[in-house]
Amino acid sequence: MSWISNPYLPWNWPSDLSHSFVTQLESGIEYLLHVFLFSILSIIQSILSSFEYMFSSVLLGVVYSFQSLGPLGLPMFTALFIVSAGISMDLFHFAHDLPIVGDFV
């Protein structure tokens, strides 16, 4: 009975063609989905890498400026860090009291 399912026989050609078409269609849709998701991934990656570059450049600028102060760099860095932490905590408490932000925080 294996001669009935032989792909070279004419009565099996329509099923082979439809199976081939469906396979190629699935592969094409998969490829388009891959291209679309890869483009979204590359856009998100470029945005995040630009944020990382800005953050690292600002941080390096702060470090180099405090290094240029010499022996006064450590006390100035400590004082600025304490002041910036206090300001950020005050802003956090202020944002927590807002009705829209307070629901999420």
C-alpha positions as CSV (number, residue, x, y, z in Angstrom):
1,M,0.0,0.0,0.0
2,S,3.0,2.3,0.1
3,W,2.6,3.0,-3.6
4,I,-0.6,4.9,-3.0
5,S,1.2,7.6,-0.9
6,N,4.0,8.0,-3.4
7,P,4.5,11.7,-4.0
8,Y,5.3,11.2,-7.7
9,L,1.9,9.8,-8.5
10,P,-0.5,12.3,-10.1
11,W,-3.3,11.9,-7.6
12,N,-1.0,13.1,-4.8
13,W,0.0,16.3,-6.6
14,P,-2.8,18.6,-5.3
15,S,-2.2,17.8,-1.7
16,D,1.6,18.3,-2.1
17,L,1.0,21.6,-3.8
18,S,-1.4,22.9,-1.1
19,H,1.0,21.6,1.6
20,S,3.9,23.3,0.0
21,F,1.9,26.6,-0.4
22,V,0.8,26.5,3.2
23,T,4.4,25.8,4.4
24,Q,5.8,28.7,2.3
25,L,3.0,31.0,3.6
26,E,3.8,30.1,7.2
27,S,7.5,30.7,6.6
28,G,6.8,34.1,5.0
29,I,4.5,35.2,7.8
30,E,7.1,34.0,10.4
31,Y,9.8,36.0,8.5
32,L,7.7,39.2,8.5
33,L,7.0,38.8,12.2
34,H,10.7,38.2,12.9
35,V,11.6,41.4,11.0
36,F,8.9,43.4,12.7
37,L,9.9,42.2,16.2
38,F,13.6,42.7,15.5
39,S,13.0,46.3,14.4
40,I,11.1,47.0,17.6
41,L,13.9,45.4,19.6
42,S,16.6,47.5,17.8
43,I,14.6,50.7,18.4
44,I,14.3,49.9,22.1
45,Q,17.9,48.9,22.3
46,S,19.0,52.2,20.7
47,I,16.9,54.3,23.1
48,L,18.2,52.4,26.1
49,S,21.8,52.7,24.9
50,S,21.5,56.4,24.4
51,F,20.1,56.8,28.0
52,E,23.0,54.7,29.3
53,Y,25.5,56.8,27.4
54,M,24.0,60.0,28.8
55,F,23.9,58.6,32.3
56,S,27.5,57.4,32.2
57,S,28.8,60.6,30.6
58,V,27.1,62.7,33.4
59,L,28.4,60.4,36.0
60,L,31.9,60.5,34.6
61,G,31.7,64.3,34.5
62,V,30.8,64.4,38.1
63,V,33.6,62.1,39.1
64,Y,36.2,64.0,37.1
65,S,35.0,67.3,38.5
66,F,35.4,66.0,42.1
67,Q,38.7,64.5,41.3
68,S,39.9,67.9,40.1
69,L,39.2,69.3,43.5
70,G,41.9,67.2,45.0
71,P,41.7,66.7,48.8
72,L,38.4,68.6,49.0
73,G,36.8,66.2,46.5
74,L,35.6,63.6,49.1
75,P,33.9,66.1,51.5
76,M,32.3,67.9,48.6
77,F,31.1,64.6,47.1
78,T,29.7,63.4,50.4
79,A,27.9,66.7,51.0
80,L,26.5,66.8,47.5
81,F,25.4,63.2,47.7
82,I,23.6,63.8,51.0
83,V,21.9,66.9,49.6
84,S,20.8,65.2,46.4
85,A,19.5,62.2,48.4
86,G,17.5,64.5,50.7
87,I,16.1,66.4,47.7
88,S,15.1,63.2,46.0
89,M,13.4,61.9,49.1
90,D,11.5,65.1,49.5
91,L,10.4,64.9,45.8
92,F,9.4,61.3,46.4
93,H,7.2,62.2,49.4
94,F,5.7,65.1,47.4
95,A,4.9,62.8,44.5
96,H,3.5,60.2,46.9
97,D,0.9,62.8,48.2
98,L,-0.3,63.5,44.6
99,P,-3.5,61.5,44.0
100,I,-2.4,60.1,40.6
101,V,1.1,59.2,41.5
102,G,0.2,58.0,45.0
103,D,-1.9,55.2,43.5
104,F,1.2,53.7,41.8
105,V,3.8,54.3,44.5
